[in-house]
Amino acid sequence: MESNWQDELPVGITVCDEQGVILSMNDRAALIFKKSGGSKLVGKSLMDCHPLDAQEKIRNLLEQKKPNAYTLEKNGRTVLLYQSPWYEQGAFKGFVEFIFELPEQMNRLAEIRWVNQ
């Protein structure tokens, strides 16, 4: 049975390949980028969706294959964008971008104790 859990998750998820071409977007990402084309962005280059300064950052991310994270304020809310490289059998395949709206109040743990395995 196929599951589409990602489409009802309250997080935008966009996946691109190693060239920066958008492979998929969940429903939340399509809604976030509705004014830019929403799900019609699938198959398009990230370079076509960003201004020149952002294009340079995208090129650097694709070359360096390192995660990137930042927050921004939008409509009085804090949004976290986390961009992570993804791999298949050890081969770099592109990036996944997660867009989270952060709650006004967030707890911060000093540490977390994982169960020993």
N, C-alpha and C positions, 0 to 999 in steps of 0.2 A: 504494500500500500504506500503510495507516494504521499508525502506530507509537505504542506506549504506553510510551515510554522513561521518562516521569515516574513511572510506577507502580512501577518497580523501582529508582528512584534513592533512595539512603539519606538523603533530605532530605524533610521534610514541606512540601508546597506546597498552600496554600489560596488561592483566588481569590474576591474579593467584588466586587460592583458598586458604583456610586457612591452607593448608598443604604445600603451595608453588608450586603447580602443575599449569602449564600454561594452562589457559582455552581458551584464545583467543588473537589474535594479529591483529591489523589493517595492511593495506598494507604497511604503512610507517615503522612500527615496524619490519615487516618481511624483508623489505629492509635494515634497520639498522643492523639487526642481520643475514643478508644473509650468511656471512661466517661461522656462527655457526649453520646454518640449516634453517634460515628463518621461514616460517610458519610450517615447520616440527617439530619445537620446541613445538607446541601445544600438550599437553598431557604429556610433560616431566617435571621433577622437576627442579625448579630453582637451586637446589643444584648441579645438573649435568652440569649446564651452567656457574658456577662461581668457582673461586679459593677458597681455604680454608678460607682465611681471610674474603672474601665477604660472604661465607656461614654463618659464625658466625653473621655477620651484618643482614643477611636475617632472621636467626632464632630469633634474638632480635626484629626485626621489627614485625614478626608474633606473638611473645609473647606479646610485649608491645602494639601493635595495634595503634601506633602513626605514623603520617606522617613523612616523611624524604625528605629533599631536598638538592641538591648540584649542583655545576657547575663544568664543566671540559672544557679543551681546546682540540679540535680535528680538525686537518687540518687547524689551524689558526682561527677557529671559536669557540665561546663560546656556550656551550650546557648546558641547564638546565634539570636536571632530578628531577621529583617530584613524590614521591611514597605516595599514599594515601590509607588508609584502606577503604574498602567498606562494606556496610551492606545491609541486606534485612530484613525488619520488625524488626529492632533493633539487629539482630544477625550478628556478624562479619563473613564475607564470604571470606576475602582475601585482596589483594592489587591491585590497578591500578597504573601502572607506565606510566607517561607522559614524553616524551622526546621532548623538544623544542630546536630548534636552535635560539639563540637570535640574534637580529639585532646588527650591530656594534654600532649604536647609539640608546640608549633607553631613553625615557622621564621618569622622575620620578615626580609624582604628590605629592604635600605636603598633599593634602587631596582629598577626593571625596565626593561629596554631593549626597546622594541617594534621590530619590523621596520618600516623606512620603507616607506611605500606610495606 
